[in-house]
Amino acid sequence: PTPISNPARRADYAATKIFMSTQANAMDRLSDSCVKGIAFSQDAAQALQLATLDPELLVVGMIRSSGAENMEIRKILTTFGISPDGAKDAAQAVLTEKGLANAGGGGADSVPFSDTTKKALDDAVSIAGRLSPEGSEGIVFPGHVLLALLEFDDRYSVATELDSCAALAVLRRTVEASPVARAFDATNFCRSLVEELKKQSAAIDVNGGTKEIREREVVEIGGGGPTTPTLEKVGVDLTE
């Protein structure tokens, strides 16, 4: 297959896969930075020849995208000793230990989402709605997906078992191998993310942040054809 090297085409392609894999309204709620993160995760999954896109690599894409798009989120990641390259190395190590790397995948145009990945994206939509100002759309940012991957809930409860939470296993290994070299505190990490995501959602709501979602083109299911008009042309802006 021909690699998707153009960033815009990769983002469009990832958006198609999301639309086909998750609940119907998920694609409409994902920010461009979130879609870019999933596109990166897809590429990494193909490089490792994974049979499915698992949470170990979804967390890597979200870390890379969130840090690139938001300076405050980048500061949080740095404070906790989390870097995109470190997370990628940790994810590869975890997947290799599980026997999932080089499992014969990578031949298709994309790697299908695992059930756990689908659930994380759906949960991220719910989390974004809860953390956004009342009456807003609840746009999903990479940080929301990170919270979902760590099984965050409104009581600041997070996953504690490495065997059952792939994201926790990856982040803990990332921090242990970083210059910070300390135990990863998932609860405080999620608290920091929540506070910043609330500010981000509030600022975007005030400044009309629905524009980013409205202007993204909806990709034709199946690929190979032209894109449809933008969401602005085919939908109704309830905020306005």
N, C-alpha and C positions, 0 to 999 in steps of 0.2 A: 504493500500500500504506500501511497505517496504521503510523506510526512506533512502535517499541517503546521507550516512554519510561520505563516502570517498570524500575528497575535489576534487581530480582529476575527479572522476565520476560526481560530482555535476557540475563542470565547463563544462565538456563535455555535460551534459544534458542541461544546460542553453544555450550552444552554439547551440544545436539542435533547441531549441525553438526560438532562435533569427533568425536562418536561415529560419525557417518556418513562421516567423511572420513579417519580415521586408524586405526591398528591397534586391535583390539578392546579391549585393556586400557588404552588411553591415557586414556579418560574417567575411569576409576576412579582413576587416579593423579594427575589434575590438581587442584591446590588451587583454592579459590574465587577467590583473587587472580589466578591464572592464567586462569581462565575469564572474569573481569571484564576482564582485559587483552585477551583475544581479542574480547570483545564491543565494546570500544572500537575495536579495529582494524577490525572489521566496519563499524561506523558511519562511521569515517573513509574506508574504501574505498568505501562507498556515496556519501559526499559528493563524492568525487573521480571518481565514475562509472567505477570500475575494473571490468574484466571478471573479474578474479580477485583474491583477497586474497593479495598478494605479501609477501615478507619485509620490504620497506621499511616497510610499515605494521605488520606483526607486531612488529617491534622497537620501534615507538613505543608500542604497547599494553603491551608488557612493561615498558618503562621507566616508563610512567605508573603501572602497577599495583604494580610492585616498590617504587618509591619511596614510594607511598602506604601500603603495608602494613608496611614494614620500615625503621626509622629508620637502621640501620647501612648498609643498601643505599643509602638516600638519601644518606648521607654519602659513600659511594663514588662515586655518580653526580656529586655536587656537586664532589668533588675532581677528577674528570676533566673537568669542564666540561660535563656532560650534563644537560639539563633536558627535561621532557616537551614543552614548547612548542617548544624549539629543535630537538628531534628530529623533531617533526611538520613544522615548516617545512622542515627538511633533506630529509625523506622526500618531501614534496610536490615540492620542487625536482628531486630525482633522478628521480621518476616522470614529471614533466613533460618533462624532458630526454630521457627514454627514449620519449616519445610514448605513455605508458600512461594518463595522466590524461585524463579526459573522453573515454574511448574508447567510450562508448555503453553502459556498464554502469550499475548503480544502479537499474534498474527492478524488479528482483526483491526478494523479502523479505530476501535475504541474498546475499553475494558468495561464490562457491565458492572453496575453497582452491586455490592453485596447487600443483603437484607439489613445488616447493621448500619451500613452507610446510608441507605434510604431512610431508615428510622431516624438517624442523626439529623438529616436534612429536614425531615418533617418536624422533628422536635425543635430545631432551630427556628422554624417559622413560628411556632407557639411561643418560644422564649422571646423572640423579637417583638411579638405582639404584647407580651406582658411587660416588657421593659420600655416600651414606647409610650409617649404621651397619649392620653385618652382621646380617641377620635382620629388618631393618625393611622397610616397604613401598616406600620411595623415593618419597615424595610430590613431585610436580613443582611447583616454584615458578617465578615469572617469571624469576628469575635463571638457572635451568637452561635455559630457552628462549633467553635471551640468549647463553649459552655455546654452545648448539647452532647458533644463527644465525651465530656467529663461527667455527664449525667447530672448536671446542675439542676437544682430546683429552688423554689422561692424561699426555702428555709436555709439556704446556703449549704445544703447537703450535696456532697459530690461523691464520685466513685472512690472506693478505697481498696478494691481488690484488683491487683495487676492481671490476674488470670482472666477476669471477666471484662476488663476495660482496657482496650488496646491503646487508646489515647493516653491514659495514665501511665501505662508501661513505657510508651515512647517518650513522654515528657520527663518522666523520672530518670530515664537513662540519659536523656539529653542534658539535664542539669548536672547529673553526676559526672559527666565527661567534660563539662564546661569549666572555664577558669573560676567560676563561682564555687563549684564543687561542694554542694551541700544538698541536703534532702529537699525534694520538691514538695512545697506546701500547696496542694491543690485547692484547699479552701480559701486561703488568702489570695491565690492567683485568680480564682473566680470572683472573689469580692472586688479586686482591683479592676477586672474586666467589666463587671457589672456597672460600677460607678462611671467608668469612661463611656461605656455604650449608652448609658442613660443620657449623658451629656451630648453624645454624638447624635442620638435620635432626636433629642429636643432641638438641637441646633438645626438639623436638617428639616425638621417639621416647620420651624419658624421661617426658614429661608426657602421653603418650597422645594424640598428635596425629592418630591415625587417626579420631578423632571427627569432625573436619571433613569427611572424605571419606565416612564412613558416613552422616552426616545429610543429605548433599545428595540431593535428589530426582532420580530418573532420569527424564528427559523422554521421553515417548512419541515414537517415531520418526514423522516426518511432521507432527507438531504438530496442533493443533486439538482434542486430547482432553485429559482430565484427566491429571495426573501419576500415576505409579505410587507405591506405598509407598516409603519411604526405603530406602537400601541396607542399613540396619541390620535392617530387617524381612525382607528377601529374601535376605540373604547370611549367611555365617558369618565371624565375626571370628576369624581364625587367631591374631592376637596374643594375645587373651584365652584 
